[in-house]
Structures are given as C-alpha cells and as structure tokens.
Amino acid sequence: MNYFVTGGTGFIGRFLVPKLLDRGGKVFVLVRPGSVPKLDALRELWGASPEQATIPSVTEAFLSQAYALFPDSPAVCTGRR
C-alpha cells in the first residue's frame, strides 16, 4: 500500500512515517523546500531509502494520480473539491 503524508518532517509526521514504512509500500512525503535536508536526516534515522520515503513533484499530473490512488483523501490534500 502507498501512503501520502503532508508535513512528514513535523511533530506528528516524523513519528507517523516510520510506522507507515514498517507496513511496507511507499510513503510520499510532502515537505516545504526548507525541510528537504531534515527529511534526508530522518530517512537515515528511519533506515529508509529515497525510493521508500519520496518527495513527490507536485504538478497537476501528480495531483490527478494522487486522487486516483487515494480517492477517499480530503480534497485539501489532492486539490480536488
């Protein structure tokens, strides 16, 4: 299963992402540009590769794919209303 987490380096996200990684699949982690180095450090702590905890390129195509993968997600996360 794949997961989409906003704020993956924040207070809750940094504890949630490793739990999701333990379940298998891929975790798409949406972070602010300034938090990319923090995500790199957390990946090392989690023992995760960039392929397991990846930063999506947020484009209209990505949002369409995310909506297809996560149809029950809130509209705020997918850009759909």
N, C-alpha and C positions, 0 to 999 in steps of 0.2 A: 504494500500500500504506500502511496505517496502522501506527503503532508505539505501544507503551506502555512508558514508561521510568519506573522508580521512582528517586528520587534524581537527578533531571535537573540539579540545580544543584551536585551533589557533584563529587568529584575525577574520577571517570570520566564521569559523566553530562554534564558541561559540554563534554567533547570528543566524546562519542558523539552527542548530539542534533544538532549541526550536520552531522555525516556523514549521519545519517538524513534530515535536511531536504534535503540535496543529492540524495537518491534520489527525492524527491517524496512526495506524500501528506501526512498529518497525523501529528504526534507528540503523543501525550497524555503530559504530564509531571506525575507525581505528586510534589509537594513538600510539606514542612512549611509551616504557615501563616507562620512567621517567615522563610521563604525566598522568599516571593512577590515582594518587592522585588528580590531577587537574580535571579529569573527574568526580571523585566521588563528589568533591565540586560543580561542575557545575550541576550535576544531582540534588543535593539538591536545588540549586538555581532555576533550571527549574521545580522542583516538579516531577521529573521523577524517575521511578524505574530502577534498573539494567536490568530488562527484557525489558523495553521500549527503553532505550539507552544502548545497549550492545556492548561489545568489542568482536569482532569475534576472534576465534582461527584461525590464517591464516595458513592453510595447503593446500595441493593440492586438497583435497576433498572440502574444503571451497571455493577455487577459482573456482572449477567446478560448485558448487552450485550458487555462485555469478554470474557467467557467465550465468547460466540458468535463474536466477531471473532478471538480468539486462543485457539482450543481446545487448542493444544499448549503454552500457557504454564504455568509452575509453579503449583500450587494455591495457594501462598502469595500470588501476585500477584492472583489472581482471587477469593480467599475460598472456593474450592471444594476439596473433598478427594476 
